[in-house]
Amino acid sequence: MSRSFSVMRIIGDHAVLQSGSENRIFGYAAPGAQVSLTITGGSSVSLTAAADEKGRWVMTVPAFPASFLSCTFSFVCGNETTVFTDILFGELFHISGQSNMELPMYRTADPLKPEVFPVCEHIREFRVPIDCRFGKDEEYEDFRGGEWKTANDENVPEMSAVGFYFALSIYRRHGVPVGLLNTSAGGAPIEGRMPYSMLSELGWYDDFLAECTAPGYVAGTEKADRERNEQRSAQIESADRISAAIFGDTAEYGKCTVPIELDRTEGLEGFCGRIWFRKTFEIPEDADISGAVLILGTLTDADRTYLNGRLVGETGYMYPPRIYPLPENILVHGKNTVHVCLDVIGCHGGFTKGKTYCIKLKDRLVDISGEWEYAAAARVPAMKRDTFFPGLPLAVYGAMTAPAFNVNCRALIWYQGESNCYKAERYPLLFRKFTEMYRRRCGRDIPVIFAQLCNFDDPFAGGSDCWAQLRARQLECLAVPGTDMAVTIDLGESNDLHPRNKAEVGRRLARCAERTIYGDKTVLPDIFCVGADTLGCENGTGRVLLRFTDNSRIRLENDAEKCFDICFSGKTQPALSAELTENGIVVSFASSEMPETIRCEWANDPQVIGLRDTEGLPLSPFKINVGQAVTK
């Protein structure tokens, strides 16, 4: 398109627009110019609009039924003609949140068991590029980038995994095209999607707002980060006396066991800087070494990895799995040596426990965990990490969130909360404010369906129960009308912020949609604890009855009693037993004192999931105050 004529970005080749209701579209042309649109395919519709004095034109596409029949949108403005093809009408969802919504399909693949991803040409995604803005009134009506991608063999590996599996469930259930407007951004807190005026009213962010809205904030911050990195690199290079000769035999190595946590290893506590790891291993003579892959789990923080002295892969930060395909003629039969140069920025460096460390061959795996050697090349003081702009308040509102208000979507599908764990008490108010603002700007009470955080042993939690706290606050968010929540407490991985089972997360979110959006009465309501009543004490054993919204559908799994904590003033103890009755669950404990609260699966990474419903779905973790005695 030329500069003199434009159409909002959501209108493009392979787009999916919301069926069954009008779609308001806009663009720009010369002031006063006449714009015409002809829609063909199935039925023909012609529309016209005139650009106002600022060049903005608006027209309303009438409601189309859902159909797999492609439409063509032909725009004419003066001598210019712009044509978009393969546009479908179906169900369009706004998917948003943090990295677990952003996570692409390829990251969910098991490196040890390659799989072929499902494809569907009637599922499409419009992924909005990360774009951080900090102006007080910096708000865009249209996205500044992005294009539609069809879920074919080429594109599906890059699509949101949660979004795709959610869409696949909707597609299979309703038989309509499904579009995904994806504005997710890894690390973005909920306040990152709020405007300056709202953040200012809350009063929690005044100092930061004054800083980030000052002229030159981004450029100045990037400059400071760059200078700090240069200083840190100079410190490391100055202190590094062994890297230049690391592939020889001059470096002095100590012994260690991989996986390794440096801050829990004698002599390496609080290590920051550069440390080399070395492992020599053997490849059997009869092994097929073509197409070999080096798998190193996940590492903290940044690595450069070598095999037999040649660089085979590098990653600049902690989260991605290290899966390095090996070029031909590097791996050999017999002895091989892998070197990992690990740069640690904070104080939690190492090789993540519970991950796989191996050479993957066509016919076998060669385990390379266990005894390694290490050599500390340079130890420097811990330094502040680079500013992560998407993780800041206001950052992803103006260019990523605000433009979505102008797109007609069926619902908002939300997977977010990890970055709000450390101030969980604020979350219900933030969620309510965000939802109210979002609906007000969209002009209707759009449904909001969100995922409760799964289990994860957060290494940065510092011993706090912050993830458990955030889950409880998410439970409170259900008080906002028109919302629903997918419980995912059993779908996480203790050692990975980005667990792979996104297919089930998508399915559970779609299950909520069936209930909340489409009114499917066969999708039963989730079960929640609604009361805790004392049943008295006998011979030093107390009992409490937990009441639920539907006791008949609860199932206790093996060791269910291990999921309950009994909380007294200043102390906590595990339950003795848990018994399912027609009135609820009777929890017994060893005390004559009545507890203040009872907690269920209350941990960042609970080890026992004891409560499920008759469909096998877990109940939400909870903490509930104990009330007065009930009549038996």
Rosetta blueprint (number, residue, H / E / L):
1 M L
2 S L
3 R L
4 S L
5 F L
6 S E
7 V E
8 M L
9 R L
10 I L
11 I L
12 G L
13 D L
14 H L
15 A L
16 V E
17 L E
18 Q E
19 S L
20 G L
21 S L
22 E L
23 N E
24 R E
25 I E
26 F E
27 G E
28 Y E
29 A L
30 A L
31 P L
32 G L
33 A L
34 Q E
35 V E
36 S E
37 L E
38 T E
39 I E
40 T E
41 G L
42 G L
43 S L
44 S L
45 V E
46 S E
47 L E
48 T E
49 A E
50 A E
51 A L
52 D L
53 E L
54 K L
55 G L
56 R E
57 W E
58 V E
59 M E
60 T E
61 V E
62 P L
63 A L
64 F L
65 P L
66 A L
67 S E
68 F E
69 L E
70 S E
71 C E
72 T E
73 F E
74 S E
75 F E
76 V E
77 C E
78 G L
79 N L
80 E E
81 T E
82 T E
83 V E
84 F E
85 T E
86 D E
87 I E
88 L E
89 F E
90 G E
91 E E
92 L E
93 F E
94 H E
95 I E
96 S E
97 G E
98 Q L
99 S H
100 N H
101 M H
102 E H
103 L L
104 P E
105 M H
106 Y H
107 R H
108 T H
109 A L
110 D L
111 P L
112 L L
113 K L
114 P L
115 E L
116 V L
117 F L
118 P L
119 V L
120 C E
121 E E
122 H E
123 I E
124 R E
125 E E
126 F E
127 R E
128 V L
129 P L
130 I L
131 D L
132 C L
133 R L
134 F L
135 G L
136 K L
137 D L
138 E L
139 E L
140 Y L
141 E L
142 D L
143 F L
144 R L
145 G L
146 G L
147 E L
148 W E
149 K E
150 T E
151 A E
152 N L
153 D L
154 E L
155 N L
156 V H
157 P H
158 E H
159 M L
160 S E
161 A H
162 V H
163 G H
164 F H
165 Y H
166 F H
167 A H
168 L H
169 S H
170 I H
171 Y H
172 R H
173 R H
174 H H
175 G L
176 V L
177 P L
178 V E
179 G E
180 L E
181 L E
182 N E
183 T L
184 S L
185 A L
186 G L
187 G L
188 A L
189 P L
190 I H
191 E H
192 G H
193 R H
194 M L
195 P L
196 Y H
197 S H
198 M H
199 L H
200 S H
201 E H
202 L H
203 G L
204 W L
205 Y L
206 D H
207 D H
208 F H
209 L H
210 A H
211 E H
212 C H
213 T L
214 A L
215 P L
216 G L
217 Y H
218 V H
219 A H
220 G H
221 T H
222 E H
223 K H
224 A H
225 D H
226 R H
227 E H
228 R H
229 N H
230 E H
231 Q H
232 R H
233 S H
234 A H
235 Q H
236 I H
237 E H
238 S H
239 A H
240 D L
241 R L
242 I L
243 S H
244 A H
245 A H
246 I L
247 F L
248 G L
249 D L
250 T L
251 A L
252 E L
253 Y L
254 G E
255 K E
256 C E
257 T E
258 V E
259 P L
260 I L
261 E E
262 L H
263 D H
264 R H
265 T L
266 E L
267 G L
268 L L
269 E L
270 G L
271 F L
272 C L
273 G E
274 R E
275 I E
276 W E
277 F E
278 R E
279 K E
280 T E
281 F E
282 E E
283 I E
284 P L
285 E L
286 D L
287 A L
288 D L
289 I L
290 S L
291 G L
292 A L
293 V E
294 L E
295 I E
296 L E
297 G L
298 T L
299 L E
300 T E
301 D L
302 A E
303 D E
304 R E
305 T E
306 Y E
307 L E
308 N L
309 G L
310 R E
311 L E
312 V E
313 G E
314 E E
315 T E
316 G L
317 Y L
318 M L
319 Y L
320 P L
321 P L
322 R L
323 I E
324 Y E
325 P E
326 L L
327 P L
328 E L
329 N L
330 I L
331 L L
332 V L
333 H L
334 G E
335 K E
336 N E
337 T E
338 V E
339 H E
340 V E
341 C E
342 L E
343 D E
344 V E
345 I L
346 G L
347 C L
348 H L
349 G L
350 G E
351 F E
352 T L
353 K L
354 G L
355 K L
356 T L
357 Y E
358 C E
359 I E
360 K E
361 L L
362 K L
363 D L
364 R L
365 L E
366 V E
367 D E
368 I L
369 S L
370 G E
371 E E
372 W E
373 E E
374 Y E
375 A E
376 A E
377 A E
378 A E
379 R E
380 V L
381 P L
382 A L
383 M L
384 K L
385 R L
386 D L
387 T L
388 F L
389 F H
390 P H
391 G H
392 L L
393 P L
394 L L
395 A L
396 V L
397 Y H
398 G H
399 A H
400 M H
401 T H
402 A H
403 P H
404 A H
405 F H
406 N H
407 V L
408 N L
409 C L
410 R L
411 A E
412 L E
413 I E
414 W E
415 Y E
416 Q L
417 G L
418 E H
419 S H
420 N H
421 C H
422 Y H
423 K H
424 A H
425 E H
426 R H
427 Y H
428 P H
429 L H
430 L H
431 F H
432 R H
433 K H
434 F H
435 T H
436 E H
437 M H
438 Y H
439 R H
440 R H
441 R H
442 C H
443 G L
444 R L
445 D L
446 I L
447 P L
448 V E
449 I E
450 F E
451 A E
452 Q L
453 L L
454 C L
455 N L
456 F L
457 D L
458 D L
459 P L
460 F L
461 A L
462 G L
463 G L
464 S L
465 D L
466 C H
467 W H
468 A H
469 Q H
470 L H
471 R H
472 A H
473 R H
474 Q H
475 L H
476 E H
477 C H
478 L H
479 A H
480 V L
481 P L
482 G L
483 T E
484 D E
485 M E
486 A E
487 V L
488 T L
489 I L
490 D L
491 L L
492 G L
493 E E
494 S L
495 N L
496 D E
497 L L
498 H L
499 P L
500 R L
501 N L
502 K H
503 A H
504 E H
505 V H
506 G H
507 R H
508 R H
509 L H
510 A H
511 R H
512 C H
513 A H
514 E H
515 R H
516 T H
517 I L
518 Y L
519 G L
520 D L
521 K L
522 T L
523 V L
524 L L
525 P L
526 D L
527 I L
528 F L
529 C E
530 V E
531 G E
532 A E
533 D E
534 T E
535 L E
536 G E
537 C E
538 E E
539 N L
540 G L
541 T E
542 G E
543 R E
544 V E
545 L E
546 L E
547 R E
548 F E
549 T L
550 D L
551 N H
552 S H
553 R H
554 I E
555 R E
556 L E
557 E L
558 N L
559 D L
560 A H
561 E H
562 K H
563 C H
564 F E
565 D E
566 I E
567 C E
568 F E
569 S L
570 G L
571 K E
572 T E
573 Q E
574 P E
575 A L
576 L L
577 S E
578 A E
579 E E
580 L E
581 T E
582 E L
583 N L
584 G E
585 I E
586 V E
587 V E
588 S E
589 F E
590 A L
591 S L
592 S L
593 E L
594 M L
595 P L
596 E L
597 T E
598 I E
599 R E
600 C E
601 E L
602 W L
603 A L
604 N L
605 D L
606 P L
607 Q L
608 V L
609 I L
610 G L
611 L E
612 R E
613 D E
614 T L
615 E L
616 G L
617 L L
618 P E
619 L L
620 S L
621 P L
622 F E
623 K E
624 I E
625 N E
626 V L
627 G L
628 Q L
629 A L
630 V L
631 T L
632 K L
